[in-house]
């Protein structure tokens, strides 16, 4: 995980971390864990990665330089072949478009987050909006694919994306592979 984040922060590359597997195999727990503020040991890869992103931004030298970085968060769910923005109540069934700049999710919101806690609070908000249902293997299965997208812009204006994916939302990961601006 650290190599991927380092590449996003230091080289403005795009990166993806994916958890893929069958229902009830622990994908969501592996990536999210316990999002409790005071229990960092039970955090999954998403909160640990978010925390590491902000640590790396702070470590870039200039003590005032961190304020020049921008981190924006988007959170989507793919459920029954529909894309839903989990951070906006008004955006359902979003469209995936391919433009000259790459693949883009039309209407997806991106929320600015100044620090780890602001970002995690948004992730928790989005996770509460996720669709759940019962399966034979899991009483509270999400039954959907989830993608957490962090857009990181450095002080020079170079943007890179870091996608954290639960399940097999491979098509949506293409949003992370669009050309950096």
C-alpha positions as CSV (number, residue, x, y, z in Angstrom):
1,X,0.0,0.0,0.0
2,X,2.8,2.5,0.9
3,X,4.5,2.0,-2.5
4,X,1.2,2.8,-4.3
5,X,0.5,5.9,-2.2
6,X,4.1,7.1,-2.5
7,X,3.8,6.8,-6.3
8,X,0.6,8.9,-6.2
9,X,2.1,11.6,-3.9
10,X,5.7,11.8,-5.2
11,X,5.2,11.0,-8.9
12,X,1.6,12.0,-9.6
13,X,0.8,8.5,-10.8
14,X,-2.6,6.9,-10.5
15,X,-3.0,3.9,-8.3
16,X,-5.6,1.2,-7.4
17,X,-5.9,-1.1,-4.4
18,X,-8.5,-3.8,-4.9
19,X,-10.2,-6.4,-2.8
20,X,-11.9,-9.1,-4.9
21,X,-13.6,-12.3,-3.9
22,X,-16.8,-14.2,-3.2
23,X,-19.6,-13.1,-0.8
24,X,-18.7,-13.3,2.8
25,X,-15.0,-13.7,2.2
26,X,-14.0,-10.5,4.1
27,X,-13.5,-8.0,1.3
28,X,-15.3,-5.1,3.0
29,X,-13.7,-5.8,6.4
30,X,-10.3,-6.0,4.8
31,X,-10.7,-2.6,3.2
32,X,-12.7,-0.8,5.8
33,X,-12.3,-2.7,9.1
34,X,-13.7,-0.7,12.1
35,X,-13.9,3.0,11.2
36,X,-14.0,4.0,14.8
37,X,-12.1,7.2,15.6
38,X,-10.4,5.7,18.7
39,X,-9.5,2.2,17.5
40,X,-6.9,2.6,14.8
41,X,-5.6,-1.0,15.2
42,X,-8.9,-2.3,13.7
43,X,-8.8,0.0,10.7
44,X,-8.8,-1.6,7.3
45,X,-6.8,-0.6,4.2
46,X,-9.0,2.4,3.3
47,X,-8.6,4.3,6.6
48,X,-4.9,3.3,6.9
49,X,-4.3,4.5,3.3
50,X,-6.2,7.8,3.8
51,X,-4.1,8.4,6.9
52,X,-0.9,7.6,5.1
53,X,-1.8,10.0,2.2
54,X,-2.1,12.9,4.7
55,X,1.1,11.8,6.5
56,X,3.0,11.8,3.2
57,X,1.6,15.2,2.2
58,X,2.7,16.6,5.6
59,X,6.2,15.1,5.1
60,X,6.8,16.9,1.8
61,X,9.1,19.5,3.4
62,X,7.6,23.0,3.5
63,X,5.5,23.2,6.7
64,X,3.0,25.4,4.9
65,X,3.1,23.3,1.8
66,X,0.5,20.9,2.9
67,X,-2.1,23.6,2.6
68,X,-1.3,23.8,-1.1
69,X,-2.2,20.2,-1.7
70,X,-5.8,19.3,-2.4
71,X,-7.5,16.0,-1.6
72,X,-11.0,15.3,-2.8
73,X,-13.0,12.2,-2.1
74,X,-15.7,10.4,-4.2
75,X,-17.5,7.3,-3.2
76,X,-19.6,5.2,-5.5
77,X,-21.5,2.0,-5.4
78,X,-22.4,-0.3,-8.3
79,X,-25.5,-2.2,-7.5
80,X,-27.8,-4.0,-10.0
81,X,-25.8,-2.4,-12.8
82,X,-26.5,1.1,-11.6
83,X,-23.9,3.6,-10.4
84,X,-24.8,5.6,-7.3
85,X,-22.9,8.4,-5.7
86,X,-22.8,7.5,-2.0
87,X,-22.0,11.0,-0.9
88,X,-25.0,12.7,-2.6
89,X,-28.6,11.9,-2.1
90,X,-29.5,13.3,-5.5
91,X,-27.2,11.3,-7.8
92,X,-28.4,7.8,-8.8
93,X,-27.8,5.8,-12.0
94,X,-24.8,7.9,-13.1
95,X,-23.4,7.4,-16.5
96,X,-19.8,6.3,-17.4
97,X,-18.5,8.4,-20.3
98,X,-15.4,8.0,-22.4
99,X,-13.9,11.3,-23.5
100,X,-10.5,12.3,-25.0
101,X,-9.2,12.6,-21.4
102,X,-10.3,9.1,-20.5
103,X,-13.2,7.6,-18.7
104,X,-15.3,9.8,-16.5
105,X,-18.4,9.3,-14.3
106,X,-20.8,12.0,-15.2
107,X,-22.3,13.8,-12.2
108,X,-20.1,12.3,-9.6
109,X,-19.4,14.6,-6.6
110,X,-15.9,15.2,-5.2
111,X,-15.7,16.5,-1.6
112,X,-12.7,18.4,-0.4
113,X,-11.1,17.0,2.8
114,X,-8.5,18.9,4.7
115,X,-7.3,16.0,6.9
116,X,-7.6,12.3,7.7
117,X,-10.6,12.8,10.0
118,X,-12.6,14.8,7.6
119,X,-12.0,12.3,4.9
120,X,-12.9,9.3,7.2
121,X,-16.1,11.1,8.3
122,X,-17.1,11.3,4.6
123,X,-16.2,7.6,4.0
124,X,-18.4,6.7,7.1
125,X,-21.2,8.8,5.7
126,X,-21.0,7.0,2.3
127,X,-20.8,3.6,3.8
128,X,-24.0,4.2,5.7
129,X,-25.7,4.8,2.4
130,X,-24.5,1.5,0.9
131,X,-27.1,-1.0,-0.2
132,X,-27.3,-4.1,2.0
133,X,-29.3,-7.3,1.9
134,X,-29.3,-10.8,3.2
135,X,-27.7,-13.8,1.4
136,X,-27.4,-17.4,2.4
137,X,-23.7,-16.8,3.4
138,X,-23.9,-13.3,4.9
139,X,-26.8,-11.7,6.9
140,X,-25.6,-8.1,6.1
141,X,-24.1,-8.5,2.6
142,X,-23.4,-5.3,0.8
143,X,-24.3,-7.1,-2.4
144,X,-22.6,-4.3,-4.4
145,X,-19.3,-3.1,-5.6
146,X,-17.8,0.0,-3.8
147,X,-15.1,2.4,-5.1
148,X,-13.4,5.0,-2.9
149,X,-11.6,7.5,-5.1
150,X,-9.1,10.0,-3.8
151,X,-8.1,12.8,-6.1
152,X,-4.8,14.3,-5.0
153,X,-3.6,17.6,-6.5
154,X,0.0,18.7,-5.7
155,X,1.1,22.4,-5.3
156,X,2.1,22.4,-9.0
157,X,-1.4,21.5,-10.0
158,X,-0.7,17.9,-11.1
159,X,-3.6,15.6,-10.2
160,X,-3.4,11.9,-9.6
161,X,-6.0,9.4,-8.4
162,X,-6.0,6.6,-5.9
163,X,-8.9,4.1,-6.1
164,X,-9.7,1.6,-3.4
165,X,-12.1,-1.0,-4.7
166,X,-14.2,-3.6,-2.9
167,X,-15.4,-6.6,-5.2
168,X,-15.1,-6.7,-8.9
169,X,-15.9,-3.2,-10.1
170,X,-13.1,-3.4,-12.7
171,X,-14.9,-1.2,-15.3
172,X,-15.3,1.6,-12.8
173,X,-11.5,1.5,-12.0
174,X,-10.9,2.9,-15.4
175,X,-11.9,6.3,-13.9
176,X,-8.6,6.1,-12.1
177,X,-6.7,5.5,-15.3
178,X,-7.7,8.7,-17.1
179,X,-5.0,11.0,-18.0
180,X,-3.9,13.2,-15.1
181,X,-4.7,16.9,-15.6
